[in-house]
Amino acid sequence: MSFIHSIKFRFTIWYLLVLAVLLIALSAGVYFSLSRSLYRSLDRSLELRSTQLRSIPAILESIRQGEFQEQLGEIIILYFYSGNQLVEVSAPGISISLTNEFISEAIDGSSSFATTRTAEGERVRLLAIPVELSIPGPPSGTQSAALVIARSTRQIDNALARLVRTFTIAVPLALALAAAGGIFLARRALKPVDNIAQTAREIEESDLSRRINVNTKDELGRLAATLNAMIGRLEKAFQHQKQFTSDASHELRAPLAVIEAESSLALQKERPSSDYQRSLEIISQESRQMSSLIDQLLTLARADAGKEQWNFTEVNLGKLITNLSTDVEVLCQEKGLSLQLSQPQDLVVNGDEARLRELFMNLLDNAIRYTPAPGTVSVSFRREEQMAGVAITDTGIGIPAEDIPFIFERFYRVDKSRSRAEVGSGLGLAICRHIVEAHGGEIKVESQVGAGSTFSVWLPL
């Protein structure tokens, strides 16, 4: 990626723009503050000088006579009227352009400051004050006049010019150093982002074990931790998918192998009709088992894709279990078990009746399958607050404690040494949990090896 299109570049540009605005504002503030301070100091010196000159009549008289010697860099001009003629008394070669209005205001008693230029173009700061001139007699008296005291602003202008030159060099230099520092800091701060991108590029579907190594506690650290957690979930999902595919292939391979073996054996040579009948019975049994497995796989696949269609209506659990008990009792009698059904309660839930029938039929079928004769399978009902409970208890072989946390996982079998006919596909309890969770409920199991198991289903009323 080009640097000018990177976050580092945009971050640096915005940083420099903000810094430039601040430096320019600071420079302007310093310039105007210093200028105001210097001119204020000059104005105070002019006021002190004017007080000094005005307080001594002899000095005013010597100014009027053109005999006063000004200080170095000082200009003193006296204005007064002789008849209707405005008279200007100043040192030889001194010429300052002032308006008659400005002078008249000073003669009339108003002091004021002004900045102007001499005939040579030099800027001067001046103060015009009213004074009273003594007129020798007879008859003696006084005359109003204006005393103008001016001093050059060359030193102030030079100082301000040096300050401007300093800022002209310092501000760009500071911005250049800030740009270099900003790029360095941006690269350092965003280096974890490069690490995240590099690691993300190296992670593939075949290897999700890589993790982003960012050991900071800032926002990037939290982002890395979030991405690592996401990668972990993806890894777990891919492993689960691979395991699911492997288990499904294995489960489908077994009946297909039996079908292929039986059909090949039957076709090798002429056999009695009883042998053909037995082979066809085996093929039919394996086909039914494979068809059941495919139906279960499709159910779980639709559940994973979120494309299941549910028909939620009011379902009375007591009536549902009572209707199932007829078929279940036949299965119990075939195996020499007894079925005990407690008095059904009026437990009405909002659910899909067909899927709830499948749920309880799976649980009852498991209870019958893992309970040796003579044994008992019982169904009881409970109500707790706003939850309806159905408990299916058997006196079967039970489940080891270390296997209980995993029995609802797909293709998990407690005793892997048993035949497929005994243990089924390993998908029934996974489907049961899915149905219960889709109804907003919970399924629990309590079991003890050799004493039986109890599966409790809790659904919201």
N, C-alpha and C positions, 0 to 999 in steps of 0.2 A: 504493500500500500504506500502511495506517495506521502511524503512527510507533510505536504501542504494540505492533504486531505485527512490528516490524523487529528485526534483529539489533542495531542501534545501541541500541534501548531495553533489550533483554535484557542486552546488554553493560554498559550504564550501571547498570542495577539491580544486577547481580551485583557490579560494581565498588563501588557505594555500600554494599551490604550488607557486603562484606568490609571496606571502610574504616570503616564504622560500628562493626563488632565490634572492630576494632583501636583505634579512638579511645576507645570505651567501656572496653576493657580497659586502655588506657594511662591514661585518666583515673582509673579505679579504682585502678590501681597507684600513681599519683602521690598520690592522696588518702590511701590507707592508709599509704604510705611516709612522707608528711609527718606524718600523725597519729601514727604510731609514733615518729618522730623528736622531735616536739614533746613528747609525753608522756614520752619517755625523758629529755629535757632537764629537764622539770619534776621527774621522779623524782630525778634527780641533785641538783637544787637542794634538794629536800626532805632528801635524805641528808646533804648538806653542812650544812644548817641543823640537823638533828638531832644531828650530831656536835658542832657548835658548842655547842648548848644542853646536851647531856649531859655535856660535859667540864668544865663549871663548876658546882659544887654550889650556889653562891650563886644562880645563875640558877634552878636547879630549886627552891630554897627560895622565891625570890620568886614563882615560878609557883604554888607550893603556897599561898602566902599571898595570891594573887590580886593581886599588886602589879606583875607584869611587864607591860611595855608592848610589845605585838607590833608587828612591821613592818607597813607599809601592805599590805593585802590578805592578811595572814597570820592564821591562826587557830591558837591553841595551847590544847590541853585536856590536863589531867592527871587520870588516874584512879588511885585507890588504894582499898584496903579499910580501913575503920575498923570493927573488929569484923567483923560479917558484912555491913556496909552498904558498897556501892560508892559512893564519893564522886567527884563530877565537879567539877573546878575549871576555870572558863573565864571569859573576859571577859563582862561583862554584855551580855545580848541575843543571845548566840551559842548556837545550838542545832543540834547535828548528831545525826542518828539513827544510832547504832551498836549492833550486837548485843552482848550480854554475852559471847558466845562469842569474838567478834573481840577484845574488850578483854581477856578472860581469857587468850587466847593471848599477847598482848603482855606482860601482867604476868608470865606464866610464862616469858618469855624469847624469844619468837618475834616477829621484826619482819615486817611485811607492809604491802603497799600496798592501797588501796581507793579506789573512786570512788563518791561518794554526793552527796546534796543537803542543803542547809541547810533550815531551817524556811521560809525565804523562797523556796525552790525553786531556788536557785543551785547549779550543779554545782561540786563541789570535789574535788580530788585530795588524798588524805591518806596519811601514813605513821605507823604505830604502832610505837614502839620500847619495849623494856623499860628502865627506869631504876631507880636505887636512891636513895631519899630518906633523908636523915639525920634521925634522931629525937632531939631534945634530951632529956637525962637530968634527973635520974637515973631509971631507968638509960638511958643513951644507946645508940643502935644504928642500924640501917638498915631500910628497908621497901621491898619491891618495888612498883613502880608502872608505869603505862603512860603514855608521853608521845605524844600525837597532834599532829602538825603538818600543817595543811591549808592549801592555797592554791587560789584560784579558777581554774577552767579557762576563764574567760570569754574571755581573749585567744586561747587555742587554738581554742575553739569559733567565735569570730568569724573567725579566719583560715581555718578549714576551711569555714565558711559562705561566705566570699568566694570561696574556691577552687571550691566547688560552683556558685556563681552564674556564675563565669567559665567553667567547663566547660559549664554549661547554655546559655550564649550562644555560646561558641566552637565547640562540637561541631556544633550545627545549622548555624552559619554555614560551618564548614569543609565540611560535607556538601553545603551548597548550592553553594559555590564548586566543590567537587569534581564535583558533578553537571553544572554548566555546562561545566567543563573536560573532563569525561568525554564529554559529548555532542559537544563540539567535536572532541576527539581521535578519537572513534568515527567521526564523519562524515568527518574528514580521512583516517583509516586505511582506511575502507571506501568512500571515493570511487571508487577503481578498480573496485569491484564495481558501482557505479552505471554507470560507463563501460562495463563489460563488458555489463551488462544492456541499456543503451541501444543499443550497437553490435549486440548480438544481435537486438534488435527491428528494427533497420534492415536487417539482412541478409535478403535474399530469395533464392529459388531462381534468379531471373533475374539477380541480381547478387551473386556470392560473392567479389567482389574486395576488399570491405571487410575491414579487420583491426582488432583491438583494440589501442589505443595505450596500453599500460601499461609504462612504462620503469622498473620497479623490479626489484630482485633478491631480493625476499622471496617468501613463498608466493603472494601475489596475482600477482606478476610471472611466477612459474612457471605458475600457472593460466592467465594470459593467453597465455603462449607455447604452452601445450598446446592451448588453444582455437584459437589462430591456426593451429597445425599441423593441427588437425582440420578447420578451415574450408578450409585449403589442400587437404587430401585430398578434401574434399567438392567443392571447385571443380574439382579435377582429374578426379574421378569424373564430375561432371555434364558437363564438357567432353568427356570420353571417351565418355559416353553419347550426347551430342548428335552428336559426330562419327561414332559407330558408327551411329546412326539415319540420319544424312545419307548415309553411305556405303552402308548397306544399301538405302536408298530408291533411290539412284542405280543400284546394281547390279541391283535388281529392275526399275527403270524401263526399262533398256536392252532386255532380252529381251521385255518386254511391248510396247515400242514396235515392235520388229521383228515380233512376232506380229501386232500390230494392223495394221501396214503391209502385210504379206504377205496377210493375210486380206482387207483392204479392196481390195487390188490384184486379188486373185483373183475377187472378187465384182463388180467393176466391169462386166465384159462377158464374153462367151463366149471361152474360150481353149482352146488345144490341151491334150490330156491331159498332155503332158509339162510344160507350165507349171504345171498344178495339182499334178503330182507334185513338181516342184521346190519349190513354195511349201509343200507339206505337209512335205517334208523339212526345210526351213528352220524351219518352226514346230515340228516335232518336236525338232530340235536345240536350239532356244532353250528349249523346255519342259524338256528334260532338264537343260540348264545351269541354268535357274531352279530346278528341283527340287533339284539338287545344292546350289545356293546356300542354299536354304531349309533343307535338312538340316544344312548347316554352321552356319547361324545358330541353329537349334534346339539344336545341340550346344553352342555357346558360351553360349546362354541358360541351358541346364540347368547348365552349368559355373558360371556366375555365380551362379545360385540355389542351388547346392550340392545339386541333386536328381538327380545322375547315379547310375546303378546300375552298380556294378563287380562283375565276377565274377573274383576273383583265384584263380588256380591256378598250379601249377608249369608254366612255359613254357620249352621249349628253344629259345633264339634261333637256334641253328644250323639246326635242323629247320624253324623258322618261315620263315627267309630262303630256305632251299632250296625250300620249297613255293611261295614267292612267285616264285622265279626263273623258273618255267615261263611264267607270264603276263608277267613283265617282259621275258623274252627275245623274246617275240613282238612286244612294243612296240618293242624295240630293232631288230629285223630290219625292221620297217615303216619305220623312220627311217634305216636304214643304220648302226646303231651296234653295237658289240660289248659283251657283258656278261661281266665277269670276276668270278668268285666264288671267293674263297680257301677253303682247306679249312675247313669248319665245325668249331668247337670245341664241347665239351660245356659250354655256358654256360646254366645253368638259373636263371631269375629267377622271382619271385612276381609275377604280373601278369595282366591281362585279355587273353587271347589275341586276341580280336577287335579291341580297341583298339590293341594292339601291331601287328597286321597292318595296320590303317589308318595307323598312324604310319609304318611303313617303306614302305608303298605310296605314301604322299604324298611321302616323300623321294625314292624311286626315280622316281616320275612327274615330279617337278621336275627331277631330274638328266637324264632323257631329254628333257624339253621344252626345256631350255636348252642342250643339247649339239648342235651342228650335226654333220652327217655329213661325213667319217667321223670318229667319235669313240668314246670308251670310257667305259663306266660300270662301276665296280668296287666290290665289297663285301668288306670285310676284318673280321676279328674279333680282339679283344684282351682280355686279362685283366690287371687291375692290382689287387692286394690283394683286396678284397671287392667289386670293381666289374667288370661285364661291359661291354665296349665294342664297338659296331658302327659302322664308318666307311663312309660312302657317298661315293665320289669320282667326279667327272666331269671331262671335258676341255672343258667348255663355255665360255660367254662370261664367267663369273666375276661377282663382285659388287664394285662400288666400295667402297673402305674407308669412305667417309662414310655409306654406306647400311647397312653391316653391323649397327650397333647397333639399327636399326629394323625389320629384316626380319621379326621375330617379332610385330610389332604387327599388329592387325587392319586389313585393307584396304590395307596398305602395299605399294606396288609400286615396284620399283627403276627400271624404265623405263616411265613413264606414257604414252609415245607409242605403245607396242605395243598391238595389238588385244586384246580380251577373250579371244579364243580362244587367243592366245599366252601370256598371263600369268595366266589364271584369275581367281578372285574375290579373291585376296589374303587368304584366310582359312586356307589350308592349313597354313602354317608356324605360325600362331597356335594351331591345333588340335594340331599336333605338340608344341609346347612345353607345352601344357596336359596332354597325355597323359603326356609324360615327367615333368613335375613331380608329377602324380598318382601316379606310380610311385616317387616319391622319388629321381628321377634328374636328369640334367642334359644339355642339348643345346648343342653348341658348333659354330661354323662358322669355317672358314679359307678364304679365297678371294683370288684375284688376277685382275684383269681380263685376259681373253684366255687365261688358263692353266687355268681351272676352279675348282671349289669342293669342299670336303670337309666334310660334315656328320657329326659324331661324337655318337653317343647313348651315354650311360653310365647303366647301371641297376644297382642293388645285387643281388648274387648271392643 
